[in-house]
Amino acid sequence: MEVVRPIVRVTLLAAAMTVLAACGRGGPPPGQRPPPEVGVVELQPRPFELTTELPGRTAAFRVAEVRPQVSGILQRRLFDEGSTVKAGQALYQIDPAPYAAAVQRAEADLQRARAAAEVARLRAERFAPLAKAGAVPKQDNDDVQAAHQQALANVQAARAALDSARIDLGYTRITAPIDGVISESFVTEGALVTTGQAQALARVTQLDPIYVDIQRPTAEMLRLQREFEAGRLERAGPDSARLDLILEDGGAYPQPGQLQFSGVTVDLGTGSVNLRATFPNPKHQLLPGMYVRGRLKEGVEPAALLVPQRAVTRDADGNASVLVVGKDDKLELRRIETRRAAGDAWLIGSGLSAGDRVVVSGPLRLSPGMPVRVAPAGGAPTGAPGAPGAPAAPGGGARHG
């Protein structure tokens, strides 16, 4: 038993020396966890282009339905479906034979009326001096003069009937009402078409220019109007702002448009307004019904601070906050004000300064005052322009209480 005691003493002494050596190197005591590691982004000011994105849908500039103005049998279709047509271009031919006959009949009626009017004129000219000399009763002269006037009126009526017959004959050749792209034909050759029928023969859609309709809350419309009047929006005209367009696939439309602030009406049901922009569309790249995003340029922020959205949390009242690593590598809770979303980041209004180290990743439970180990975080904010007031992206960041 006496031999074992020195061995125990030596073992305990070695363990104590190991603990002291570990404390001397600054490591955590045995049984105590090391500080958690967090990923941080150090804020650096940089120029940032302020933009506002407005989602909308394209709408045709004009749409006209092709309809018959006279009745008859459709003889020919004179266009290719889906092609571009010009106003006045012939599209259909209705059988013109009945209307050509009506024109001939009206011409004959006009000739007959002219002949009767000539006879009435000669008789009126003969009766006038005789009545003046008292050779014929005044009543007879009045009847002759009235008959002459009646004959002249018949000529006018016959001429109007001829004009109407010629118009109907012209309507047998159905033409395009506007420039645009024509749809498929809804009727075929041999069909009977009638005046006032419910079914259109085809539809012509004008695509150049094209509208982009944007539904926005009235408060946002008023803000944009104030910025436009203050000169902070790039102008495209006296009452319109320049609007760039982002297509559904994320590509940029090559030509800018004009966003109008006049003629705006409020939807009583939703409280929103419909803003309308006009874009040139010579290649018909934009089609009605497409979802697009308009981008308004509002200027450049020379020293903007951007914080990744995953670093920002909000309380029940919507107040935003972030965790910041202080000089002693302990966490601090900062209340911040976010101005607008910028891609995957928030543009900061107040609460942070250049050089602050903002926590963007780490353990699920972090609290102010906790010591941490700092590591640079990947995926710095890109600062791509985004719509103002967009919600923070859920998940991905450290949670704190």
Steps between C-alpha positions, in 0.01 A plus 500: 500500500784740573637438150173610328468842671802664324359390162159666576674817613704512177186452287309781678798733472526434125132577454530825693797609293307426180211722617738783593675474165167521318401810700835656423436460126160678529287192420168438673505314828407133478122450474434854367390546135696739275321815373281428197623599158295749298530622144508877464493757222691821556298792365671723246328801338475495125304678226159346441247583228158559652227338294136404539363186337138495388347166397250516218354333192512594138184600315432563133508861387186451289278201419244505218260225400437449131125482432286503184300812420288330233352152475606238249700189422870518587694425183868542591739560788775737386754485787734257674403425857742653752646743247539876533233700318463869421190713549289478184651171384241260352429203728183333365287512187123462522308407183455843335248401228178601684652833600634571151147447369365737764749764380382460141138529610577816694681648200192434285273661759726804502485531123121473507476766770726732301289455190179576692665802653600630156139472377375678810760777452395569139132510594569734792696732271209516251234562765686778680466776234146388413393531861666841520299615198179350641468248218475203739344477843738571788409166663614307193832681502544426870436129437756493219765675706438264794530200267837630386624525857367152572691365200823660623448340843448164332836543331667562836333193650607284205856629527506414875366153425778450247762611751359256758504215248862577412595505869340158553686370196826629651420327829504164322879537516572490875817690597720526810383779734849559653864401458596192698530123517194310387374191679377178349185522291187408694300425183578317178420557135139417414364618833201733510586820684243757604500859617510524879591134558643413842805313373794703371676385184849564644679725747779752433731589790735796487822406682722798418495687730376286789367584846626377837231526769625528859269460801642677808365634831399864495763585763779374276358686201499824702861440606607446140316814393679707766838361395417569134400859574814546712715388207632183664357275226654494155258671261389374162255784432325793670258271683674163480795327666748270329426135577732209421351155460608160633356200316369175651833323443690774685640662184481873438273635227719707265280810471378725785137602539300789642305470825202735503377665820195666341156350453534271803184359660459323833341154528240538775509129578876468561611860556769459235571698187585389148812670367556459127833503319558499125787309337611483138470144373622490138609135511185385685718362779233600751164325470176582684466328837872462577615556860778760513670726754555870443802667657505869591836668563494737797866602520815370673567468875874586527569313828238230540519228766353164397427219745406147389132436554574176685676703774192708581224385734181675600300496818124475534466873430706477183808674644820384331820407684836330439776350713832679482837372628656770721868577556531241778344234275174508690160525337296821503136541393445797265165644406513611139285674244474340156420729209432248225591158370792478259512150357612268783583795729339786690605859444562637851360835605636520856637286784823380334828659396785416266726233648231331711523122498148363448426136581352314207547137607565295811325282757125520532512661844708816535440770759646846569813494718603152391869466403553361154774403260487698173533353152439678166166402348459410135226635277530874554192695390487566130288812531293423195217753480172377640152623565464726804331349800572140406498262800821359639602162367408228751754266653875474451611738776581468867208532739527720802276600779 
